[in-house]
Amino acid sequence: MAKRVQIRLGDVFCAEIDGAFKCYFQYVAKDAALLGDAVIRVFDTHYPMDYEPVIDDIVKDKVAFYAHTLIRFGLIYDAWYKIGNSKRIDSTDLESLIFGVVNDSVCDFENRKVVFVNPLENWTIWKFNYELKIIGVLPKEFHDKVIPGSIYPYIEIVTRMKYGYYRYTDPMYSVVKRHPRADVDSFVRTEEDGVVRYYHFKGEYAVREVVVTDGEVTRLSLESPSRNGFSLRRDCFGETNWRHSEFITDTDFEAVWGG
């Protein structure tokens, strides 16, 4: 079925997330810098499951994020489906976007080998339909402007629709901060020097934390933020570059919190 769906610029697609809400995006461009890969704009509003789409209203919505992706694979694996087309595409926004990626290696052509480098010192950035530029360290003034420019699989697109951020591991998130949606619950587990921490974030901020050290469990919350020499995390979610393996489920967290 998906193979017979024609994909054209302006097409609008719907993703039904966990049977809880609908999220929409539009195919807005082909990026010549990445050999014509699709650029989509994902709209911010989460609609109820019984919402009957009105495309003219959907495409006027605030844009949550832009991304490169392979739309066809999302159709094949039922991550989203096409609902129609709109000619309303704001090219002004596209022209202002700056995409970026980091690379952990460079080619040493003289010695015919690949050299591994610090990825945060090996940025590539580009504007829509313009040539890629290798610039080394990303200037500070671009830290809050660069959009992650990888070609994301449908799973990561849906993840960002749901949470407001990608979960995959990437060094770039030490510079380009991830920001959860304000209403989203995120759960993370870290372990360092024998101390295990479990975090429950609501939007940007931790609302609960469990610290496990030497067999002792300390539970922290907004109501009780300090105990046993530990304090509830104050840093925003994006101040840590979480690895994909550190994300856990709400069930995982509650098992420790209630244990």
KADAWO-V67040 format. One record per helix or strand. SS is the DSSP state (helix for helix, strand for strand). FROM is the first residue (numbers start at 0). TO is the last residue. Records with the same first field share a line. If there is no record, write none. Layout:
SS: FROM-TO  FROM-TO
This chain:
helix: 1-3  31-33  54-57  70-75  90-95  118-120  139-141  153-162  170-173  236-238  243-245  249-256
strand: 10-16  20-30  36-42  46-46  62-68  80-84  97-101  104-107  112-115  122-126  132-135  145-147  150-151  184-191  194-201  204-212  215-220  225-226  229-230  246-246
